[in-house]
Amino acid sequence: MEAKEIKDLLGDLKTEWQDTHDNMEKELEFYDDTFVSWKPKGFSVHRTGRGAFIINKTADHVIVQNEVITVPPRKDTKVEEEVADRKERFFTSLARREDAQGKEMVNKTLAKIALLFGMAVRKGPLLDETFPWRPEKGEEELSQWLAMCRERTPFLSSFPDPRAVFFPSDIFPPRYVIEEGKKKASYLREKYGIELPGKKDEDSVDWVEYWTSKLRVFLADGEKVLKEEAEENIGGFIPYGFIFSGLGIDLLDIAGKRNPAKMCQGILHPYFGTLEALTRIATAIDVSTQNFAQPQMYAKGGEATQVDWAEGPAGVTHLPPGFEFVKYDFPAVYPDMWRFYQSIEE
């Protein structure tokens, strides 16, 4: 697989997934509570954090402790059944160790990501190529190696951003997966021994990974990193797992194509308008409360040659001589505003 072919495939997939990733960006804005909202001049938006509350509360109800890993035997023989049984115990032990060493349970993390974006991605477990092999000689060296094994695992798992992972949506499981991102030049020099002329160690490099069940091809700034003999995927499988929220619609059109934007929908997607209204009314209540508690003041004279309007509560508006102003007393928060807020929140 040549670099140009991979770049062409990535370009087509970006077009196919553009609407999906736009939706994911908006989902993240509502989770982080950073979406643009109305506010009067001099006041700040009252952020409710409702999006994060919905995601975290729902994720708490997802059962993730009862994970069952099965490995079917390749053939119906006693030998293959014993091999499959050993593999099951190994992968189950590996999953428990990942949970113990991580900041949060693996499946709990995946559940939150899937609820947010409509799709979560797990990469791995992959063998850490920098992990030292078991020493052949020396009791002290072996003791140190075993101690290191107790602290860390030679298998790596990660959770790539779903917006950086692409696959053709017409067939699932996918025939190939492409991931793009950034890597530090120092990391690539150390791990792959590539030169990267003109790049300082702290510079970022455009990084692309192309995976099939037989191949793994890595591109750094558009150029292949591995030699051809090292591009074989010795694992024999694509090391990406996809978990969907189940809140979208998985339909094939007459051409046999899926719409990823319909398939990958987060739990907040139908409530964008509701969350916007909740923030607007919360801001209005906050503004009314501040104006009632700390009404603005108006001062005549001084050096004012025109009306110098105050911003925010307790501000002072300066009026030029001879300018008359009828003071407005801000009322307390209207009860209907509270009722409207509560009806939306429910």
Salt bridges, closest charged atoms under 4 A:
ASP8 OD2 - LYS4 NZ 2.90
GLU25 OE2 - ARG163 NH1 3.17
ASP33 OD1 - ARG47 NH1 3.68
ASP60 OD1 - LYS108 NZ 3.48
GLU67 OE1 - ARG96 NH1 3.55
GLU80 OE2 - ARG74 NH2 3.35
ASP85 OD2 - ARG89 NH1 2.15
GLU98 OE1 - ARG122 NH2 2.41
ASP128 OD2 - ARG152 NH2 2.80
GLU129 OE2 - ARG216 NH1 2.90
ASP161 OD2 - ARG163 NH2 2.62
ASP170 OD1 - ARG175 NH2 3.83
GLU179 OE1 - LYS123 NZ 3.15
GLU180 OE1 - LYS14 NZ 3.14
ASP201 OD1 - ARG189 NH1 2.77
ASP206 OD1 - LYS182 NZ 2.36
GLU209 OE1 - LYS123 NZ 2.63
ASP221 OD2 - LYS199 NZ 3.70
GLU231 OE2 - LYS224 NZ 3.19
ASP250 OD1 - ARG258 NE 2.55
ASP286 OD2 - HIS46 ND1 3.58
GLU311 OE2 - LYS41 NZ 3.55
GLU324 OE2 - LYS300 NZ 2.99
ASP336 OD1 - ARG339 NH2 2.26
GLU345 OE2 - ARG50 NH1 3.74
